[in-house]
């Protein structure tokens, strides 16, 4: 019993430190079967995590996705605009999309880049800040 309670307390402490529970179950409306490829990148403002950026593949295309964390919105409001796209190794953008002001998540358009090395790129553009991140390259 004590061991179970101690394990639960450690799990709660880890969740508080690492932000577990702030994730979001995303489904691409253009391709519900798309799956994440590669690791997640994090948009940061100093040491504070602002948003997650991910790359997906499905339906014969690549997609980028950005999601602004609830904790950032709680402390900074919704005065920002999101942008996201797929970037190829030759630094060409594909599927570029801009969200509405205050939109919390955004999918890029589908990019016909499955035969190329790609990264997902995401931006959070506020009145007093411009923050961005890119995922690692996937070939």
LINTAMO-V122388 format. One record per residue. N is the residue number from 1. RES is the residue in three letters. SS is DSSP state (A for helix, B for strand, O for the rest). BURIAL is # if it has 24 or more other C-alpha atoms within 12 Angstrom, else .. D_FIRST is the distance of its C-alpha to the first C-alpha in Angstrom with 2 decimals. Layout:
[[N & RES & SS & BURIAL & D_FIRST] [N & RES & SS & BURIAL & D_FIRST]]
This chain:
[[1 & UNK & O & . & 0.00] [2 & UNK & A & . & 3.81] [3 & UNK & A & . & 5.40] [4 & UNK & A & . & 5.14] [5 & UNK & A & . & 6.29] [6 & UNK & A & . & 8.62] [7 & UNK & A & . & 9.92] [8 & UNK & A & . & 10.67] [9 & UNK & A & . & 12.44] [10 & UNK & A & . & 14.34] [11 & UNK & A & . & 15.41] [12 & UNK & A & . & 16.72] [13 & UNK & A & . & 18.52] [14 & UNK & A & . & 20.07] [15 & UNK & A & . & 21.18] [16 & UNK & A & . & 22.85] [17 & UNK & A & . & 24.63] [18 & UNK & A & . & 25.80] [19 & UNK & O & . & 26.56] [20 & UNK & O & . & 24.35] [21 & UNK & O & . & 24.89] [22 & UNK & O & . & 28.53] [23 & UNK & O & . & 29.77] [24 & UNK & O & . & 32.13] [25 & UNK & O & . & 32.65] [26 & UNK & O & # & 36.35] [27 & UNK & O & # & 38.85] [28 & UNK & O & # & 42.44] [29 & UNK & O & . & 44.74] [30 & UNK & O & . & 47.59] [31 & UNK & O & . & 45.60] [32 & UNK & O & . & 42.28] [33 & UNK & O & . & 41.70] [34 & UNK & O & # & 41.99] [35 & UNK & B & # & 39.20] [36 & UNK & B & # & 38.34] [37 & UNK & B & # & 40.03] [38 & UNK & B & . & 39.25] [39 & UNK & B & . & 36.89] [40 & UNK & B & # & 36.46] [41 & UNK & B & # & 38.54] [42 & UNK & B & # & 37.72] [43 & UNK & B & # & 40.33] [44 & UNK & B & # & 39.73] [45 & UNK & B & . & 41.34] [46 & UNK & O & . & 40.80] [47 & UNK & O & . & 37.07] [48 & UNK & B & . & 36.25] [49 & UNK & B & # & 35.65] [50 & UNK & B & # & 38.05] [51 & UNK & B & # & 38.01] [52 & UNK & B & # & 37.14] [53 & UNK & B & # & 39.97] [54 & UNK & B & # & 39.68] [55 & UNK & B & # & 42.18] [56 & UNK & B & # & 42.25] [57 & UNK & B & # & 44.49] [58 & UNK & B & # & 45.48] [59 & UNK & O & . & 48.53] [60 & UNK & O & . & 50.65] [61 & UNK & B & # & 49.98] [62 & UNK & B & # & 47.86] [63 & UNK & B & # & 46.33] [64 & UNK & B & # & 44.89] [65 & UNK & B & # & 42.32] [66 & UNK & B & # & 41.34] [67 & UNK & B & # & 38.66] [68 & UNK & B & # & 38.49] [69 & UNK & O & # & 35.03] [70 & UNK & A & # & 34.21] [71 & UNK & A & . & 33.54] [72 & UNK & A & # & 37.12] [73 & UNK & A & . & 38.64] [74 & UNK & A & . & 36.80] [75 & UNK & A & . & 38.28] [76 & UNK & A & . & 41.63] [77 & UNK & O & . & 42.57] [78 & UNK & O & # & 44.22] [79 & UNK & O & # & 47.45] [80 & UNK & B & # & 47.38] [81 & UNK & B & # & 48.70] [82 & UNK & B & # & 47.03] [83 & UNK & B & # & 48.97] [84 & UNK & B & # & 47.88] [85 & UNK & B & # & 49.67] [86 & UNK & B & # & 49.73] [87 & UNK & B & # & 51.53] [88 & UNK & B & # & 53.25] [89 & UNK & O & . & 54.02] [90 & UNK & O & . & 57.48] [91 & UNK & O & . & 56.00] [92 & UNK & O & . & 57.13] [93 & UNK & B & # & 55.04] [94 & UNK & B & # & 54.31] [95 & UNK & B & # & 52.93] [96 & UNK & B & # & 53.12] [97 & UNK & B & # & 51.71] [98 & UNK & B & # & 51.54] [99 & UNK & O & # & 49.30] [100 & UNK & O & . & 50.16] [101 & UNK & O & . & 49.44] [102 & UNK & O & # & 45.79] [103 & UNK & O & # & 44.75] [104 & UNK & O & # & 41.12] [105 & UNK & B & # & 41.39] [106 & UNK & B & # & 44.37] [107 & UNK & B & # & 45.27] [108 & UNK & O & # & 48.36] [109 & UNK & O & # & 51.01] [110 & UNK & O & # & 50.94] [111 & UNK & B & # & 52.47] [112 & UNK & O & . & 54.43] [113 & UNK & O & # & 53.12] [114 & UNK & O & # & 51.14] [115 & UNK & O & . & 53.75] [116 & UNK & O & . & 53.40] [117 & UNK & O & # & 51.02] [118 & UNK & B & # & 49.25] [119 & UNK & B & # & 46.89] [120 & UNK & B & # & 45.48] [121 & UNK & B & # & 46.61] [122 & UNK & B & # & 45.35] [123 & UNK & B & # & 46.68] [124 & UNK & B & # & 45.66] [125 & UNK & B & # & 48.89] [126 & UNK & B & # & 48.73] [127 & UNK & O & . & 51.56] [128 & UNK & O & . & 50.62] [129 & UNK & O & . & 48.81] [130 & UNK & B & . & 49.07] [131 & UNK & B & # & 46.04] [132 & UNK & B & # & 45.67] [133 & UNK & B & # & 43.83] [134 & UNK & B & # & 44.52] [135 & UNK & O & # & 42.38] [136 & UNK & O & # & 43.17] [137 & UNK & O & # & 46.14] [138 & UNK & B & # & 45.75] [139 & UNK & O & . & 48.61]]
